[in-house]
Amino acid sequence: DGGITQSPKYLFRKEGQNVTLSCEQNLNHDAMYWYRQDPGQGLRLIYYSQIVNDFQKGDIAEGYSVSREKKESFPLTVTSAQKNPTAFYLCASSPTGQGRTYEQYFGPGTRLTVT
Amino acid sequence: GNSVTQMEGPVTLSEEAFLTINCTYTATGYPSLFWYVQYPGEGLQLLLKATKADDKGSNKGFEATYRKETTSFHLEKGSVQVSDSAVYFCALSERGAQKLVFGQGTRLTINP
């Protein structure tokens, strides 16, 4: 079955450590996205990538970094510079091209807790 | 810029009640409109979509009609179930843009 996988589901880290969240998709989508969701809040876009080896900052990119070396993979690194990293992180992908409506398909999320 | 405004929650209903969750948008051009649902501890699932004026998206008993004249995309269901308890997000994507703009979400609780 095609879909998006995020691992792990729960992640715990000590303050000051970098941590990388995994996102893999087998939907053959060109575009991938990372969002942050805080309790009771909506989604905020961190980074997105429309094609391999290219990515753009979203609304809250500070303290985060990404890479897009393969079409299937879009890992997110939460660095020690991110002041409040505890949150629920969602990865999504989207088909692109003329005539597309750009609906996004989401993974199950990773809940990161930093203490 | 583009924006989406949803009715504030939480919304609490009894089973079999009629549901409306309001969504209005501001956008240049002719956006595509979406409703997503998020169950506790999970990612978002695409519930339905509409791509042009007067289109009606529908899925699992939920419906929403793209109203260009009122810039609205209200979500409705005739008879809700306990299993519909979730957070619902309205979103738009402007043509040619590869990003979605989300509303703040509306938490729905259905009591038996």
Contacts between the chains, C-beta under 8 A, distances in Angstrom:
chain1	res1	chain2	res2	distance
A	4	B	43	7.8
A	6	B	43	7.8
A	31	B	98	5.3
A	33	B	99	7.8
A	40	B	107	7.9
A	41	B	104	7.3
A	41	B	105	7.7
A	42	B	89	6.9
A	42	B	102	5.3
A	42	B	103	6.6
A	42	B	104	4.3
A	42	B	105	5.2
A	43	B	44	7.8
A	43	B	89	7.4
A	43	B	102	5.0
A	45	B	99	6.7
A	48	B	98	7.3
A	48	B	99	6.6
A	50	B	98	5.6
A	58	B	99	7.9
A	90	B	43	5.5
A	90	B	44	6.9
A	92	B	43	7.9
A	92	B	44	7.7
A	94	B	98	6.7
A	96	B	98	6.1
A	101	B	32	4.2
A	101	B	49	6.5
A	101	B	51	5.3
A	101	B	93	6.4
A	102	B	32	6.9
A	102	B	93	4.4
A	102	B	97	7.1
A	102	B	98	5.5
A	102	B	99	7.8
A	102	B	100	7.0
A	103	B	32	7.5
A	103	B	34	5.9
A	103	B	46	5.6
A	103	B	49	5.8
A	103	B	93	7.3
A	103	B	100	7.9
A	104	B	44	8.0
A	104	B	46	7.7
A	104	B	100	5.8
A	105	B	46	6.8
A	106	B	36	7.8
A	106	B	43	3.7
A	106	B	44	4.4
A	106	B	45	7.1
A	107	B	43	5.3
A	108	B	42	5.8
A	108	B	43	4.9
A	109	B	41	7.6
A	109	B	42	6.8
A	109	B	43	4.9
A	111	B	41	7.8
